[in-house]
Amino acid sequence: MTIKDVARAAGCGIATASRVLNKSGPASAEVRARVETAARDLGFSFSAIGRALQGGRSMTIGCLVPSLTNPVFAEAVQGAQEVLSGAGYQLLIASSNYDGDADNEAIATLVAKEVDGLIVTMVAPERSAALNQARNRGVPVSLMFHDPLDGFVTAHVDNFEAAREVARRFADLGHQRTAFLSLRFSSSDRSRNRYAGFHAECRARGLPDPALIELDEAEANTPDILAEVLSSLGGLTAIFASNDFLAIAVQKAARLVGKSVPRDLSVVGFDGIDVGRLLDVPLSTIETAPEAMGRQAAQTLLDMMQGGGCAQRPPLPFDFRAGATLARPRTESRDDDQVAAWPPSVHSLKTDLKQG
């Protein structure tokens, strides 16, 4: 079966059939439908290898994300795939588990497979030797989730401003002693920028600096450890978690120490994953649009591969989803002379508490 047979069955020229099946040029809706129907009825498909040899392209795009267990990244990949498949590209997906060395290995592997472009979320794209080598070879790169970086284009939300919104919500309700809980703080520019915005707005509102708590993955998945953290933060009334999974974990840990959310502890997450709506106490969170982020990153990459401009686009919108885990703090009488300095130290964990 050849493209000549498809063209004959569709009643058009070979060049027209090729344009339709390659998605490489204009054709009327009627002709496109005839060609696609003929190809489907005849069982015709292009050889990907043959197309690569003819056009100097592999028709594949490499996509690197930190994790596929977090639905935020999975949804972004889905959005990217929708755009790319519509343009005839296949997505090759890799995951690094937030590890910089794994990032470099994955990039090197994808480039070795002759991908035509890269869509990445990684520990430090600006410092990645493998990513720099790929760009030197002419492989276009589009980032997702990262805040803008010199020399790159990225699909993102304004993490700093979104975190400021959380601080405003806390302040408006009267919270004074707050904390920011992060997973892999040192390897995530998103978490660092969220803390920076949260910290800046707390200071602007005259609030004490928030405690900064970093957990590794094992600690975050151990409710007893997280409960120990909450117990050590005497006077804490509100916690901002850098993602929704951490915010959900906080709610479970709070129950272990006899605290009720939001009566005793308000909790706000980040991302807006759907499962947060299904909890007994629906999660208050910053809601983003990861599928839109993936679509934008993919479209930017296509524009770059087609010789178009690569100007940085504005950040995608976010919303504060009210949920039910945020409320005014309980008023308790206390002797001011007995109140410990804030934020306190949490010696049992890798905790960096910013003061002064």
Secondary structure as UniProt FT lines:
FT   HELIX           3..10
FT   HELIX           14..22
FT   HELIX           29..42
FT   HELIX           48..55
FT   STRAND          60..65
FT   HELIX           71..86
FT   TURN            87..88
FT   STRAND          90..95
FT   TURN            97..98
FT   HELIX           100..112
FT   TURN            113..114
FT   STRAND          117..120
FT   HELIX           125..127
FT   HELIX           129..136
FT   TURN            137..138
FT   STRAND          141..144
FT   TURN            150..151
FT   STRAND          154..155
FT   HELIX           159..173
FT   STRAND          178..183
FT   HELIX           185..187
FT   HELIX           189..204
FT   TURN            205..206
FT   STRAND          211..215
FT   HELIX           217..220
FT   HELIX           223..232
FT   TURN            234..235
FT   STRAND          238..241
FT   HELIX           244..256
FT   TURN            257..258
FT   TURN            261..264
FT   STRAND          266..271
FT   HELIX           274..277
FT   STRAND          284..287
FT   HELIX           290..305
FT   TURN            306..307
FT   STRAND          319..321
FT   HELIX           336..338
FT   TURN            347..348
//
